[in-house]
């Protein structure tokens, strides 16, 4: 953390709320490789403590996304059935805190590691029903016109090609070794494209175990919207279902409830009739997209741009798993 | 070198995870150090067989290329790979490995074009064995145990 960040923040926040504040704590949260995230406590009136979350763009991040994307995505779901933190401010200006940032109110709850089995026990059923239902709500929500238009600028149709081109480019730019399994997976995707969706929806882009907050048996917030975009809702479903998020219990995606039950809840919530063949395409795509992210992490690490151990971990463990998922899918399709 | 390098790394990982990490109050720095401990643990476990695994992988790819493609040893050597029984250092074997992987990928495209199911099946079997030998994801459970 830059030494001056807490004092810069204090001065900025006092100005924002037009009150003299006292900084009680300022801690960086470990994890996530696209933003530096800080948990902050400030007081400005006697007995009044505010708990805030600050997300600061990193110099070197895995996926280059601007702060505005995340802010707009959160904005789209304020006061909706999709629980998200209350937004306070956003700036693309680096002069205030040294980098673009977004400020939110802290939600109650904790995020789990996506790689720990039974992490949601004993509430996996309740949390599972909410997790898949909220994902359906994300797809169902009519997005406010001005926000929709902002995202629309980046959408080229067909959606599948738009996304596949994007991630294949990342793979080929950042790759640090020849990976025949991955290349075979990419070719298979281009050769057998899915249908276009009946309706273009908001796609969270990283909806999975580990990216939501929960408190006992309640999901209190959906986080990490920096990869949000418009597209095919099956992209989110397939990403959340990916076996990587329940590697030691593949029958229960995200270590929550069984896959078929999860899909049924999602269909009921989203009002979308699922095409299984298209879902299979998006499941293979999810593993390829994952590989792009893990390869990018490995590249950051190898080049020395960002030696956070999370980048090495990403390249080794999730990179391994998604490669195996691709091979499993290719073998099944032969 | 005695004690072996992997033993040194194993002990370093244990010291980091169990001794030094608990001394840190800052949650971010503590998690970051523990992650390093876990990654050093993985390195220690894969260290001893990294050279022999690479050598075996190169031999397996070469066998596959000779059996399922029109390439012979001369063709393959033109791409920079020389069949040798000499002991090589890991970086040389890795450079060979990249050459062979490139050829494997190229020849799989040929098989896909011909819709040669038998050749493709054999290529998937080869890639499965390559992946099995390299992968570290089966150590996830072990890492969780070491951190608990």
Boltz contact constraints between the chains, C-beta under 6 A:
constraints:
  - contact:
      token1: [A, 28]
      token2: [B, 28]
      max_distance: 6.0
  - contact:
      token1: [A, 30]
      token2: [B, 28]
      max_distance: 6.0
  - contact:
      token1: [A, 30]
      token2: [B, 31]
      max_distance: 6.0
  - contact:
      token1: [A, 115]
      token2: [B, 140]
      max_distance: 6.0
  - contact:
      token1: [A, 178]
      token2: [B, 98]
      max_distance: 6.0
  - contact:
      token1: [A, 178]
      token2: [B, 101]
      max_distance: 6.0
  - contact:
      token1: [A, 178]
      token2: [B, 102]
      max_distance: 6.0
  - contact:
      token1: [A, 180]
      token2: [B, 101]
      max_distance: 6.0
  - contact:
      token1: [A, 180]
      token2: [B, 104]
      max_distance: 6.0
  - contact:
      token1: [A, 180]
      token2: [B, 105]
      max_distance: 6.0
  - contact:
      token1: [A, 180]
      token2: [B, 127]
      max_distance: 6.0
  - contact:
      token1: [A, 181]
      token2: [B, 127]
      max_distance: 6.0
  - contact:
      token1: [A, 183]
      token2: [B, 105]
      max_distance: 6.0
  - contact:
      token1: [A, 184]
      token2: [B, 108]
      max_distance: 6.0
  - contact:
      token1: [A, 309]
      token2: [B, 35]
      max_distance: 6.0
  - contact:
      token1: [A, 309]
      token2: [B, 36]
      max_distance: 6.0
  - contact:
      token1: [A, 309]
      token2: [B, 39]
      max_distance: 6.0
  - contact:
      token1: [A, 312]
      token2: [B, 39]
      max_distance: 6.0
  - contact:
      token1: [A, 316]
      token2: [B, 136]
      max_distance: 6.0
  - contact:
      token1: [A, 317]
      token2: [B, 137]
      max_distance: 6.0
  - contact:
      token1: [A, 320]
      token2: [B, 135]
      max_distance: 6.0
  - contact:
      token1: [A, 320]
      token2: [B, 136]
      max_distance: 6.0
  - contact:
      token1: [A, 320]
      token2: [B, 137]
      max_distance: 6.0
  - contact:
      token1: [A, 321]
      token2: [B, 137]
      max_distance: 6.0
  - contact:
      token1: [A, 331]
      token2: [B, 124]
      max_distance: 6.0
